[in-house]
Amino acid sequence: MNAQVAHLDSIVSQSLASERKTGAGLRALILTLNDALGLGVEQDAREQLARDIEERFGVSMGLGAMVDDEDFRPWLPEAKASIDPFYWNRYRKLMLKSGLPLDVVTTTDTVTDEILGRLGNPGLPEEWDRRGMVVGHVQSGKTSNYTGLICKAADAGYRLIVVIAGIHNNLRNQTQERIDEGFIGRDTGRLAMKGKKEGNRAIGVGLFDDRRTPVSLTNTLTDFRKTTATGNTSEIDSYKVPVILVIKKNYSTLRNLLDWLREHSAKGDAQMISQPMLLIDDEADNASINTGYAKEEITRINGQIRDLLGLFHRSCYVGYTATPFANIFVDPDSYDEAKKEDLFPKHFIVGLDAPTNYFGAKKIFIDGLPEDGDPKWLRYISDNEDIIPIKHRIDQGFDELPGSLLKALRTFLIARTIRNLRKQTRSHCSMLVNASRFTNVQGKIRNRLHEKLDTILDALRVNGARGSDGLSDPEIAGLRQVWAEEYRDIEFDWQAIQSAMLDAVAAAKVVEVNSRANGLDYSDDGSIGQTLIAVGGFSLSRGLTLEGLTVTWFLRNTMMYDTLMQMGRWFGYRGGYEDLCRIWMPSDAIDWYAHIAEATDELHQELKRMQKARATPADFGLAVRSHPASLMVTARNKMGSGQKHVMIGLSNAWIETARISSRPGDINKNEDAAICFLETIEKAGHRQRNAVKEHGGYLVRHVDVDAIDEFLLAWRNHDQAFLSQTGPIRSYIRDRSHDELRHWDVLVTSVKSAVPEFDLGDWRVGPQIRRIGYADLSDYLLSISGKRARIASRGVEKIGVDPVRAADAEALYRSVEKIGDDERVSYPDRIYRSVRDKPLFVLHVVEVRPPEGEDAKLGHLDRIPDRPIIGWSISFPQSARPDQRVEYVINTVKFREIYGNDDEDFDEGALEDDE
């Protein structure tokens, strides 16, 4: 999109805010404005613009969910008539100018009103404090939401606003830039460098109205400094305009701010601390939450944030996060007084819906990862171990590119070329390479990529214009091979791409993004967008936005929910090039992302259910802490030595054996347990010939709970399969064995496949086929890998559910997700648990297959059994006693061995002063 088209798009988008037009009306408006402004945009470009705008008109966003404490009393409706929406109106115009769909802007208006109404009323002079949380999605627009909230809070009377951004300078600077554009209306960095006379340049909202400019005590160049802030106090002028700070989540920065505020209070400046104060904690789960569980071990930053709130007579804390697991585990009912004062969102929790065009975890790892067929956007890394193992030391060498990384690089260059051919020349285009936490290793990766990029560019300069003759060059032939594998169905043929590629990628460069270097520079000179390949680690893992991210090569091993989700920089909006996006990662990482995507989706649905039930934030916190998926987060937060006890709820839960012992003795014992189980139910009259044949196996109804309990008692569980510990599961069942879990549905799996049928006692079944990862074989552990790392097949939890009730559950899901009746949908299994009248026990007979590709060459393959093995899964329906939880015991030493710890993905030095 060239400058003229971009300008025309902006003007048309603003015009449509008052009257929506489509079809001929939209095209007539585009033509009229084009002629009136003398922009000279050609017919083809005008038609493409019309189509782009119509596509944006099709984007919508739900209102999300709100959960409040019992004492919530709305104040905003009564106060709204007296509020001048000066700052909000400017920001609304900016959002429309930037091309955000009108429905998204309208919903943002409504949702930010809802959040503002849950803050403290700045018009009330008495003391108050409010604490809440906003749960969004990674890269989905949380910054836009809290910028809108800041504008509305300023309009309502908040006069001191503190935004705590990430723990790295680059993220704080990026956040300051967005606040400059969306709220302040001035380039604070330019202002700091050149002074008011030369540097006072309006940007963003300031271009609509440059009056009432807020005072910023920070800028895009520097974080908070006491000397700078003291020099700016004269501009505060009795708080006629709002005062804002964007600070890094850093111990030294917070200490300086606290000292400065205390010094002013000591000098008699009580006016400052009497102002209503709003604190926005961006990425609230990162370095804010009190994870010190001993009484004296409150984390320093957590304590500083609480001290900052405590300085003001009227304060409100709003944490923003897309990974609420760590945050929500702060217990509001703790008997520890220190934890009672923690940052738990005790007053409100707001769940944000993502717009329908959001390229997120659900789209990539659930919808885009079918049971049958190839993933749409995902590609597998299986060739790295000989070059750069996932776990490596600081002195790891890196002498060549793995084949998958070379293919990712070629894919990126082709994708950039296609985007240019689609008239996206002015748009930025980025590739992400995240393979090590060590800056030295990142530097080596950068160098190898730079060398290969130079080789490709040289080939394009010499042979790129030679047409089919150029394919004699192995580099150009390699590019064409990647095009054939990835983009053959795209609208441009190879000849067009080869001819355009040199111009498209000649300016591409490889940069490091870490504590020693920040090569990201998306400064726009108005001609062409940047083409960047960013190599980094933790700096690329939280909050930082890579503009136009198209291709990712991700080689990390963390299985921690909050860390893993935040590393997903590829989430966001990919208008006009979503079909070009590709993500390379190991199969284990794909499995975990799919698992996390499902757990996170459940979390958002739970919030909506609790809104209808008028539950409180404390109720929601308990529900999330009780979720089986929370086991890893809780175990990590309580990490120490020895055994830790974690309370988990199994109401409305799914448990399965995705990790099974491969020790011969255990395999034999588990097969014996399965045969004994089948003999037991046969004695009760449940024989195979009488069972209902379902898709996926044989269904037996009304099985007594004792048969299930006896099987679980006999089951040999691997000590690394934490969630399938049978002790707590049997305890949960036993407590309900006389009522809601007395009778069960049982499915004995049997499928048609290339594997011969298998005799299990008197039952003859067709084994399921599952692949396993190689990494755990050394511990005699079979870890199911592949599509979502589940031993069960999709749709299994629907088996045994009354068809009418199943249809009701599906209709409710369509309604909540805003899916039309004519759209195809793959329903998540969890929706059927709430309508089950009996629990479901699934006895799995599984043929395990060795890893594919390079993994198959690795050791311990002799530990894969040569006959089918037994596994199991359970679908627990909603309990009438959902708050009753059971105790899981975690060996934290073993936990660290398997999953690592935060040190592997976290730079502790980032919390200290690095200036």
Sequence and secondary structure as in RCSB ss.txt:
>XXXX:A:sequence
MNAQVAHLDSIVSQSLASERKTGAGLRALILTLNDALGLGVEQDAREQLARDIEERFGVSMGLGAMVDDEDFRPW
LPEAKASIDPFYWNRYRKLMLKSGLPLDVVTTTDTVTDEILGRLGNPGLPEEWDRRGMVVGHVQSGKTSNYTGLI
CKAADAGYRLIVVIAGIHNNLRNQTQERIDEGFIGRDTGRLAMKGKKEGNRAIGVGLFDDRRTPVSLTNTLTDFR
KTTATGNTSEIDSYKVPVILVIKKNYSTLRNLLDWLREHSAKGDAQMISQPMLLIDDEADNASINTGYAKEEITR
INGQIRDLLGLFHRSCYVGYTATPFANIFVDPDSYDEAKKEDLFPKHFIVGLDAPTNYFGAKKIFIDGLPEDGDP
KWLRYISDNEDIIPIKHRIDQGFDELPGSLLKALRTFLIARTIRNLRKQTRSHCSMLVNASRFTNVQGKIRNRLH
EKLDTILDALRVNGARGSDGLSDPEIAGLRQVWAEEYRDIEFDWQAIQSAMLDAVAAAKVVEVNSRANGLDYSDD
GSIGQTLIAVGGFSLSRGLTLEGLTVTWFLRNTMMYDTLMQMGRWFGYRGGYEDLCRIWMPSDAIDWYAHIAEAT
DELHQELKRMQKARATPADFGLAVRSHPASLMVTARNKMGSGQKHVMIGLSNAWIETARISSRPGDINKNEDAAI
CFLETIEKAGHRQRNAVKEHGGYLVRHVDVDAIDEFLLAWRNHDQAFLSQTGPIRSYIRDRSHDELRHWDVLVTS
VKSAVPEFDLGDWRVGPQIRRIGYADLSDYLLSISGKRARIASRGVEKIGVDPVRAADAEALYRSVEKIGDDERV
SYPDRIYRSVRDKPLFVLHVVEVRPPEGEDAKLGHLDRIPDRPIIGWSISFPQSARPDQRVEYVINTVKFREIYG
NDDEDFDEGALEDDE
>XXXX:A:secstr
  HHHHHHHHHHHHHTTTS   HHHHHHHHHHHHHHHT    HHHHHHHHHHHHHHHT      EEEE TT    
HHHHGGG   HHHHHHHHHHHHTT  HHHHHHHHHHHHHHHTTS  TT  S EEEEEEEE  TTSSHHHHHHHHH
HHHHHHT  EEEEE  SSHHHHHHHHHHHIIIII B HHHHHHHHHHHH  B GGGGT  SS  EES  SS    
HHHHHHHHHHHGGGTS EEEEE S HHHHHHHHHHHHHHHHTT HHHHTS EEEEEETTTSS S    STT   H
HHHHHHHHHHTSSEEEEEEEES THHHHTS TT S HHHHTS    SEEEE    TT B HHIIIIITS SSS  
SSEEE  S TTTS SS  TT    S  HHHHHHHHHHHHHHHHHHHTT TTS EEEEEE  S HHHHHHHHHHHH
HHHHHHHHHHHHHGGGGGGGGGSHHHHHHHHHHHHHSTTSSS HHHHHHHHHHHHTT EEEEEETTEE       
SS   EEEEEESGGGSSS   TTEEEEEE      HHHHHHT TT B  TTTGGG EEEE HHHHHHHHHHHHHH
HHHHHHHHHHHHTT  HHHHHHHHHHSGGGHHHHHHHT  SSEEEEEE  TT EEE SEEE  HHHHHHHHHHHH
HHHHHHHHTT  GGGSEEETTEEEEEEEEHHHHHHHHHH    TT  TT HHHHHHHHHHTTTTTTSEEEEEEE 
  SSS  EEETTEEE  EEEEB STTGGGTEEEB SGGG SS TTGGGTTS HHHHHHHHHHHHHHHT  TTS  
   GGGGGGG SS EEEEEEEEEE   GGGGGSS GGGS SS EEEEEEE    SSTT  EEEEEEHHHHHHHH 
 GGGT  GGGGS   
